[in-house]
């Protein structure tokens, strides 16, 4: 039986959500996939702005790529920001996405729950939920690399 490491963090504001994303960005390296799940307005794009900043990508260049589906950003490690909002659950065209997964950059996928079940072999899943006074972020590490990210976040790295 494989144990998936998890960690839950509270974010009382958008700034706090971005700060958590920055921590992940500082730890991230090429090939990492961050799968974001949460309701509309929960803070997925705010998290990606922080992730971008941690990768030395100007955070003000990050917006939800809903109409383009993929936005690419140059940084210490390239950031591929994918938004699957406009797709039906399970309908994402994986061959198109494959060029971004586990490659030369960090891939952040908003609405990752719209991918077919089992589409991602290994990833850091970030579930963002409303929780007074802000948000609750639950990290799940699938695969050794994602598990190490969860451990580093838990240790305060």
ZISUL-V582060 format. One record per pair of residues at least 4 apart in sequence whose C-alpha atoms are under 8 Angstrom apart, sorted by the first residue. I is the first residue (numbers start at 1). J is the second residue. D is the distance in whole Angstrom. If there is no record, write none. Layout:
<<I J D> <I J D>>
This chain:
<<4 140 6> <4 141 6> <4 142 6> <4 147 7> <5 140 6> <5 141 5> <5 142 8> <5 147 6> <5 150 7> <5 151 8> <6 138 7> <6 139 5> <6 140 4> <6 141 6> <6 150 7> <7 138 6> <7 139 5> <7 140 7> <7 150 7> <7 154 7> <8 136 7> <8 137 6> <8 138 4> <8 139 6> <9 136 6> <9 137 5> <9 138 6> <10 134 7> <10 135 6> <10 136 5> <10 137 6> <11 16 5> <11 17 5> <11 20 8> <11 134 6> <11 135 5> <11 136 6> <11 137 7> <12 16 6> <12 17 8> <12 132 8> <12 133 6> <12 134 4> <12 135 6> <13 17 6> <13 133 8> <13 134 6> <13 135 7> <14 18 6> <14 43 7> <14 46 7> <15 19 6> <16 20 6> <17 21 6> <17 43 7> <17 46 6> <17 47 6> <17 50 7> <17 135 8> <18 22 6> <18 46 5> <18 47 5> <18 48 7> <18 49 6> <18 50 4> <18 51 7> <19 23 6> <19 47 8> <19 50 6> <20 24 7> <20 47 7> <20 50 7> <20 51 8> <21 25 6> <21 46 8> <21 47 5> <21 48 6> <21 49 7> <21 50 4> <21 51 4> <21 52 8> <21 54 7> <22 26 6> <22 47 8> <22 49 8> <22 50 4> <22 51 5> <22 52 7> <22 53 6> <22 54 4> <22 55 8> <23 27 7> <23 50 8> <23 51 7> <23 54 6> <23 153 8> <23 157 7> <24 28 6> <24 51 6> <24 54 7> <24 149 8> <24 153 7> <25 50 7> <25 51 4> <25 52 6> <25 53 7> <25 54 4> <25 55 5> <26 51 8> <26 54 5> <26 55 6> <27 149 7> <27 152 8> <27 157 8> <28 32 6> <28 55 8> <28 106 7> <28 149 8> <29 77 7> <29 105 7> <29 106 6> <30 77 6> <30 78 8> <30 102 7> <30 103 6> <30 104 5> <30 105 4> <30 106 5> <31 101 7> <31 102 4> <31 103 5> <31 104 6> <31 105 6> <31 106 6> <31 107 7> <32 101 8> <32 102 6> <32 105 7> <32 106 5> <32 107 6> <32 123 7> <32 124 8> <32 145 8> <32 146 8> <33 101 7> <33 102 7> <33 106 6> <33 107 5> <33 108 6> <33 109 8> <33 122 7> <33 123 5> <33 124 6> <34 106 8> <34 107 6> <34 108 5> <34 109 6> <34 123 6> <34 124 5> <34 125 6> <34 126 7> <35 108 6> <35 109 5> <35 110 6> <35 111 8> <35 112 5> <35 123 7> <35 124 6> <35 125 5> <35 126 6> <36 44 6> <36 108 7> <36 109 6> <36 110 5> <36 111 6> <36 112 6> <36 113 8> <36 125 6> <36 126 5> <36 127 6> <36 128 8> <37 44 7> <37 110 6> <37 111 5> <37 112 6> <37 113 6> <37 125 7> <37 126 6> <37 127 5> <37 128 6> <38 42 6> <38 43 8> <38 44 7> <38 111 7> <38 127 6> <38 128 5> <38 129 6> <39 128 8> <39 129 7> <42 128 6> <42 129 6> <42 130 6> <42 135 7> <43 47 6> <43 128 7> <43 135 8> <44 48 6> <44 110 6> <44 128 7> <45 49 6> <45 62 8> <45 63 7> <45 64 6> <45 110 8> <46 50 6> <47 51 6> <48 52 6> <48 62 7> <48 81 8> <48 108 7> <49 53 6> <49 59 5> <49 60 7> <49 62 6> <49 63 8> <50 54 6> <50 59 7> <51 55 6> <52 56 6> <52 57 5> <52 58 7> <52 59 6> <52 62 7> <52 75 8> <52 79 7> <53 57 5> <53 58 6> <53 59 5> <55 75 6> <55 76 5> <55 77 6> <55 78 8> <55 79 8> <56 75 5> <56 76 6> <56 77 8> <57 61 8> <57 73 7> <57 74 6> <57 75 5> <57 76 7> <57 79 8> <58 62 8> <64 83 7> <65 69 5> <65 70 6> <65 71 6> <65 81 7> <65 82 7> <65 83 6> <66 83 5> <66 84 7> <66 85 6> <66 86 7> <69 82 5> <69 83 5> <69 84 6> <70 80 7> <70 81 6> <70 82 4> <70 83 7> <71 80 6> <71 81 5> <71 82 6> <72 78 7> <72 79 6> <72 80 5> <72 81 6> <73 78 6> <73 79 5> <73 80 6> <73 81 8> <74 78 5> <74 79 6> <75 79 7> <77 104 8> <77 105 6> <77 106 7> <78 104 7> <78 105 5> <78 106 6> <79 105 6> <79 106 5> <79 107 6> <79 108 7> <80 100 7> <80 105 7> <80 106 6> <80 107 5> <80 108 6> <81 107 6> <81 108 5> <81 109 6> <81 110 8> <82 107 7> <82 108 6> <82 109 5> <82 110 6> <83 109 6> <83 110 5> <83 111 6> <84 92 7> <84 109 7> <84 110 6> <84 111 5> <84 112 7> <84 114 7> <85 110 7> <85 111 6> <85 114 8> <87 91 6> <87 92 6> <87 114 7> <88 92 8> <88 114 6> <89 113 7> <89 114 4> <89 115 6> <89 116 7> <90 114 5> <90 115 5> <90 116 4> <90 117 7> <91 114 7> <91 115 7> <91 116 7> <92 114 7> <92 115 6> <92 116 7> <93 97 7> <94 98 6> <94 119 8> <95 99 7> <97 101 7> <99 103 7> <100 104 8> <100 105 7> <100 107 7> <101 107 6> <102 106 8> <102 107 8> <115 119 6> <121 142 8> <121 143 7> <122 141 8> <122 142 5> <122 143 5> <122 145 8> <122 146 7> <123 141 6> <123 142 5> <123 143 7> <123 146 6> <124 139 7> <124 140 6> <124 141 5> <124 142 6> <124 146 5> <124 147 8> <124 149 8> <124 150 8> <125 138 8> <125 139 6> <125 140 5> <125 141 7> <125 142 8> <126 137 6> <126 138 6> <126 139 5> <126 140 7> <127 136 8> <127 137 6> <127 138 5> <127 139 7> <128 135 7> <128 136 6> <128 137 5> <128 138 7> <129 135 6> <129 136 5> <129 137 7> <130 134 6> <130 135 5> <130 136 6> <131 135 5> <131 136 6> <139 150 7> <140 146 8> <140 147 8> <140 150 7> <141 145 8> <141 146 4> <141 147 4> <141 148 8> <141 149 7> <141 150 6> <142 146 6> <142 147 6> <143 147 6> <144 148 6> <145 149 6> <146 150 6> <147 151 6> <148 152 6> <149 153 6> <150 154 6> <151 155 6> <152 156 6> <152 157 5> <153 157 6>>
